[in-house]
């Protein structure tokens, strides 16, 4: 690929990142009045907001779950600090009063959950579904983490998602709770896919979405950004929360 063509693709890729960044990054603000229902906590990905998870929120609510859709300032703090903030918010909201608390995460949201429960987890923790998680990092970050525009768009946390052994995901150990991983295998970003090994969703390779200790794994033909909006994804999420498996 020529330098001009690669430069054009890189510029378009950054524009797409800008379009995907939401507005304000606010916390879910009200305590739910249904503490006896099984609860599902939703955690969005990097440079997104809780709005990106609202279609999934509506779907799970219709399935009878109490849903807590958490926003967090993903671009302003490192992953370790973000995990602490989310944990404090969950405590404030009284989430752990529910008989069972599940998590559904998109992208970096999965790394936040792993960081929160790296040493221990509450007895009421249920199942976790990770959508397109960079569990072993992403080569996209390896290539762009020192780029000023990438840093401006993704902050400290974005720079922590590389593939080197000292990256935030790779310093976390295996999971010791039920985790199902759904990986994407459709890319709309040819430049990023040039950097990713094997099948990928445009930002994370299928292989690097896996995590040691996971209970189930499935690949679906969708891209990273809007993966959680797909009907088949919603159906697989519900099946894992109900049964611990991604039913066909």
C-alpha positions as CSV (number, residue, x, y, z in Angstrom):
1,X,0.0,0.0,0.0
2,X,1.4,3.5,-0.9
3,X,2.1,6.0,1.8
4,X,-0.7,8.3,0.4
5,X,-3.2,5.5,0.4
6,X,-2.3,4.4,3.9
7,X,-2.4,8.0,5.1
8,X,-5.9,8.4,3.7
9,X,-7.1,5.2,5.3
10,X,-5.6,6.3,8.6
11,X,-7.4,9.7,8.4
12,X,-10.7,8.1,7.6
13,X,-10.2,5.7,10.5
14,X,-9.7,8.6,13.0
15,X,-12.8,10.3,11.6
16,X,-14.8,7.2,12.3
17,X,-13.5,7.1,15.8
18,X,-14.6,10.7,16.3
19,X,-18.1,9.9,15.0
20,X,-18.3,7.0,17.5
21,X,-17.4,9.2,20.5
22,X,-20.5,10.1,22.5
23,X,-21.3,13.3,24.3
24,X,-21.3,13.5,28.0
25,X,-20.2,10.4,30.1
26,X,-22.6,10.3,33.0
27,X,-23.3,7.8,35.6
28,X,-26.7,6.0,35.8
29,X,-28.3,8.2,38.4
30,X,-31.2,6.5,40.1
31,X,-31.5,3.4,42.3
32,X,-33.8,0.8,40.9
33,X,-36.9,-0.1,42.9
34,X,-36.7,-3.9,42.1
35,X,-33.8,-5.3,44.2
36,X,-35.3,-8.8,44.2
37,X,-34.9,-9.3,40.5
38,X,-31.8,-10.8,38.9
39,X,-29.8,-7.7,37.8
40,X,-27.7,-7.2,34.7
41,X,-25.1,-4.4,34.8
42,X,-24.2,-3.0,31.3
43,X,-20.7,-1.5,30.8
44,X,-20.0,0.3,27.5
45,X,-16.6,0.5,25.7
46,X,-13.8,3.0,25.3
47,X,-14.9,6.5,24.1
48,X,-18.5,5.5,24.3
49,X,-21.4,6.3,26.7
50,X,-24.2,4.3,28.3
51,X,-26.3,5.4,25.3
52,X,-24.5,2.9,23.1
53,X,-25.9,0.1,25.3
54,X,-29.6,1.3,25.4
55,X,-30.9,-1.1,22.7
56,X,-29.4,-4.0,24.7
57,X,-30.8,-2.5,27.9
58,X,-34.3,-2.5,26.4
59,X,-34.0,-6.1,25.2
60,X,-32.9,-7.4,28.6
61,X,-35.6,-5.5,30.4
62,X,-38.1,-7.1,28.2
63,X,-36.7,-10.5,29.2
64,X,-37.5,-9.7,32.9
65,X,-34.1,-8.6,34.1
66,X,-33.5,-5.5,36.2
67,X,-31.0,-3.6,34.1
68,X,-28.4,-1.0,35.4
69,X,-26.8,0.7,32.5
70,X,-23.6,2.4,33.9
71,X,-21.7,5.3,32.3
72,X,-18.1,6.0,33.2
73,X,-15.5,8.5,32.0
74,X,-13.6,6.0,29.9
75,X,-11.1,8.6,28.4
76,X,-10.2,10.4,31.5
77,X,-8.6,7.8,33.8
78,X,-6.5,4.7,33.6
79,X,-8.2,1.3,33.7
80,X,-7.4,0.6,37.3
81,X,-9.0,3.8,38.4
82,X,-12.0,3.4,36.2
83,X,-12.6,-0.1,37.8
84,X,-12.5,1.5,41.2
85,X,-15.0,4.1,40.2
86,X,-17.4,1.6,38.7
87,X,-17.2,-0.6,41.8
88,X,-18.0,2.4,44.0
89,X,-21.0,3.3,41.9
90,X,-22.4,-0.2,42.0
91,X,-22.1,-0.2,45.8
92,X,-23.8,3.2,45.9
93,X,-26.7,2.0,43.8
94,X,-27.2,-1.1,46.0
95,X,-26.7,-3.4,43.0
96,X,-25.3,-6.2,45.2
97,X,-28.7,-6.4,47.1
98,X,-30.0,-8.4,44.2
99,X,-30.0,-12.2,44.4
100,X,-27.8,-12.5,41.3
101,X,-25.8,-9.8,39.5
102,X,-24.7,-10.4,35.9
103,X,-22.6,-8.2,33.6
104,X,-22.7,-7.6,29.9
105,X,-19.9,-5.6,28.6
106,X,-18.7,-4.1,25.3
107,X,-15.0,-3.9,24.3
108,X,-13.0,-2.3,27.2
109,X,-16.0,-2.8,29.5
110,X,-14.9,-6.4,29.8
111,X,-11.4,-5.4,30.9
112,X,-13.0,-3.1,33.6
113,X,-14.9,-6.2,34.9
114,X,-11.8,-8.3,35.0
115,X,-9.9,-5.6,36.8
116,X,-12.7,-5.2,39.4
117,X,-12.8,-8.9,40.2
118,X,-9.1,-9.7,39.7
119,X,-8.6,-10.6,43.4
120,X,-12.1,-11.5,44.6
121,X,-15.7,-11.1,43.7
122,X,-19.0,-10.9,45.6
123,X,-20.9,-14.2,46.2
124,X,-23.9,-12.8,44.3
125,X,-21.9,-12.4,41.1
126,X,-23.6,-14.2,38.3
127,X,-22.5,-14.6,34.7
128,X,-20.5,-12.2,32.5
129,X,-20.9,-11.8,28.8
130,X,-18.1,-9.9,27.0
131,X,-18.8,-8.5,23.5
132,X,-15.7,-8.0,21.4
133,X,-13.3,-7.7,24.4
134,X,-9.6,-7.0,23.9
135,X,-8.8,-9.7,26.5
136,X,-5.3,-10.1,25.1
137,X,-5.0,-6.5,23.8
138,X,-5.2,-5.1,20.3
139,X,-2.5,-4.6,17.7
140,X,-4.3,-1.4,16.7
141,X,-3.2,0.1,20.0
142,X,0.4,-1.2,19.4
143,X,0.5,0.9,16.2
144,X,-1.3,4.0,17.4
145,X,-0.7,4.4,21.2
146,X,1.9,7.2,20.7
147,X,-0.1,9.0,18.1
148,X,-1.4,12.4,19.5
149,X,-4.8,12.1,17.9
150,X,-5.2,8.6,19.2
151,X,-4.3,9.8,22.7
152,X,-6.7,12.7,22.4
153,X,-9.6,10.4,21.4
154,X,-8.9,7.5,23.8
155,X,-6.9,8.8,26.7
156,X,-4.8,6.9,29.2
157,X,-7.0,3.8,29.2
158,X,-6.8,3.4,25.4
159,X,-3.0,3.3,25.6
160,X,-3.2,0.5,28.1
161,X,-4.9,-1.9,25.6
162,X,-1.8,-3.1,23.7
163,X,-0.6,-6.7,23.2
164,X,2.6,-6.5,25.2
165,X,2.9,-8.6,28.4
166,X,2.7,-5.4,30.6
167,X,-0.5,-4.1,29.0
168,X,-3.5,-3.9,31.3
169,X,-5.4,-6.9,29.9
170,X,-2.3,-9.1,29.8
171,X,-1.5,-8.4,33.5
172,X,-4.9,-9.7,34.6
173,X,-5.1,-13.4,35.3
174,X,-7.6,-16.0,34.3
175,X,-11.3,-15.6,35.2
176,X,-12.7,-17.7,38.0
177,X,-16.4,-17.0,37.3
178,X,-18.7,-17.8,34.4
179,X,-17.7,-15.8,31.4
180,X,-19.0,-16.1,27.8
181,X,-17.2,-14.3,25.0
182,X,-18.8,-13.2,21.7
183,X,-16.3,-12.1,19.1
184,X,-16.9,-10.3,15.9
185,X,-15.6,-11.3,12.5
186,X,-16.5,-8.5,10.2
187,X,-14.3,-5.5,9.6
188,X,-15.2,-2.2,7.9
189,X,-11.7,-0.8,8.5
190,X,-9.1,-2.3,6.1
191,X,-6.2,-0.4,7.6
192,X,-6.8,-1.6,11.1
193,X,-7.4,-5.1,9.8
194,X,-4.0,-5.1,8.2
195,X,-2.5,-4.9,11.7
196,X,-4.7,-7.6,13.2
197,X,-3.8,-11.3,13.0
198,X,-6.5,-13.6,11.6
199,X,-10.2,-12.9,11.7
200,X,-11.2,-9.6,13.3
201,X,-14.0,-7.1,13.9
202,X,-11.9,-4.1,12.8
203,X,-10.4,-3.4,16.2
204,X,-9.9,-6.7,18.0
205,X,-8.9,-10.1,16.5
206,X,-11.0,-13.1,17.3
207,X,-8.1,-14.8,18.9
208,X,-7.3,-11.9,21.2
209,X,-10.9,-11.7,22.4
210,X,-10.5,-15.0,24.3
211,X,-9.6,-15.2,28.0
212,X,-8.3,-18.1,30.0
213,X,-11.1,-19.7,32.1
214,X,-14.0,-18.6,29.9
215,X,-17.0,-20.9,29.9
216,X,-18.1,-20.5,26.3
217,X,-17.0,-18.7,23.1
218,X,-18.8,-17.9,19.8
219,X,-17.9,-15.9,16.7
220,X,-20.6,-13.8,15.0
221,X,-20.2,-11.9,11.6
222,X,-20.5,-8.4,12.8
223,X,-18.2,-5.4,13.3
224,X,-16.9,-4.0,16.6
225,X,-18.7,-0.7,16.9
226,X,-22.4,-1.8,16.6
227,X,-22.0,-5.4,17.6
228,X,-24.3,-5.1,20.6
229,X,-27.2,-3.8,18.5
230,X,-27.6,-7.0,16.5
231,X,-30.6,-9.3,17.1
232,X,-28.5,-12.5,17.1
233,X,-26.1,-10.9,19.7
234,X,-29.0,-10.0,22.0
235,X,-30.4,-13.5,21.7
236,X,-27.0,-15.1,22.5
237,X,-26.5,-12.7,25.5
238,X,-29.9,-13.8,26.9
239,X,-29.2,-17.5,26.4
240,X,-25.9,-17.3,28.3
241,X,-27.3,-15.3,31.1
242,X,-30.1,-17.9,31.4
243,X,-28.2,-21.1,30.8
244,X,-24.4,-20.4,30.9
245,X,-24.2,-21.3,27.2
246,X,-24.5,-19.6,23.8
247,X,-27.4,-21.6,22.4
248,X,-27.7,-21.7,18.6
